[in-house]
Amino acid sequence: MTSLMHLLANPAAWAALITLIVMEVVLGIDNLVFISILSNKLPPEQRSRARRLGLALALILRLALLSTLAFLAGLTAPVFTLPWTPPLTAEGHLAIDLAFSWRDLILMVGGLFLVWKATTEIHHAVDPAVSEDLLDKKAPVALNFGAAIVQILMLDIVFSIDSILTAVGMTDHLPIMIGAVVIAVALMLLAADPLANFIHNNPTVIMLALGFLLMIGATLIAEGFGVHVSKGYIYAAMAFSGLVEGLNMASRKARRT
């Protein structure tokens, strides 16, 4: 209790908390977009419940991982190395690190799943036969509730490990990490329904969001192979694409009116 009061009285702790909340929200955008797209394939009465349950599972996973920091530290230790020597860069350093840890393997599996899921959804969106079926009110729902929750849980595991490892790298205080995770997931919970409804009501945004998931999946695979891609570049590209799509939406609305 004394240590907690000491943290509350420390301005550096509050700065770390705010910084970590922002970081957790930014890292959670990927998870939120995936949950929004997947839940929109459910019947309308199940969509909101699926989003809440998906984010609740994400919170539980993050808190569970925070209680096993020693286990998390072990995830970054190499478990095997491929017997292959990559080419040298101009500086003489290896271009790719082929020592794989459990974190690398989890990121690669999650990235492959995201690439597969985004590619499948894009195919459904551009295939005329599938599009007509989706427009038919008598057509069966493309996904059931259990399957949606299983897929959300799989990506929750990947994003939770990445999120918590980022939190561990930013602060040593467990209460700050727990507070940041809880507040970030609460903010994501508030934004889940509005974001999902916006994506559902704007078909062109669906394709843009699927493109984001495809890029994020490729980035996770690259991270698994030891190729670090700055998140700043990724989110800057997403923001620029979102700005262009916003201008397109404004242009279409102006022509209609």
Secondary structure, DSSP 8 states (H G I E B T S, - for coil): -HHHHHHHT-HHHHHHHHHHHHHHHHHHHHHHHHHHHHHTTS-HHHHHHHHHHHHHHHHHHHHHHHTTHHHHHHHTSEEEE-S----B-TTSSBSS--EEEHHHHHHHHHHHHHHHHHHHHHHHHH-HHHHHHHH-TTS--SS-HHHHHHHHHHHHHHHHHHHHHHHHHH-S-HHHHHHHHHHHHHHHHHHHHHHHHHHHH-HHHHHHHHHHHHHHHHHHHHHHTT----HHHHHHHHHHHHHHHHHHHHHHHHHH-
